[in-house]
Amino acid sequence: MNVSDLKEGESAHVTCVCAGKNIEGRLALLNVYAGAHVTLVRRAPFGGSLMLEAGGVRLAVHKGIAARIECEREETE
């Protein structure tokens, strides 16, 4: 699955960022890398970008890039 499959408020662990080196590097600077913990904060209306929180940083990610961030959903108890 990827980050764009998450529902608002759900968290996941990133397994792979499958984008170009420039995008991977930029996301890594914003705490989105393999092994990181991310939460989907909200979705922009009309299918726009997604707001993520990773390592205390909130960032907006275009839905095309979010589709390239593979993750595993965390089990909630």
Protein Blocks (a to p, Z undefined) as FASTA:
>chain_A
ZZklpcehiacddfbdcddfklmmmmmmnopaehiacddfbdcehhiacdddeehiacdd
dfklmmmmccdddddZZ
